[in-house]
């Protein structure tokens, strides 16, 4: 098969080799990160107006609504269903 090089069973020795290599990478990264002396400030933006002014809604065309719902992977009659805390 053409996909044989993409996936194969990992032997215990390969698994241990991968584990060691991953640990080395993480150790090098954390070592270099520890050498960074610069403190990065928290981003802070202060604005006089920080809330959006609510306005009257507009009616959308039925064509837009139809296309919008056609593109939604999960929907109910009048609602688009979204995932909750999947990330």
Buried (B, 14 or more C-beta within 10 A) or exposed (E): EEEEEEEEEEEEEEEEEEEEEEEEEEEEEEEEEEEEEEEEEEEEEEEEEEEEEEEEEEEEEEEEEEEEBEEEEEEEEEEEEEEEEEE
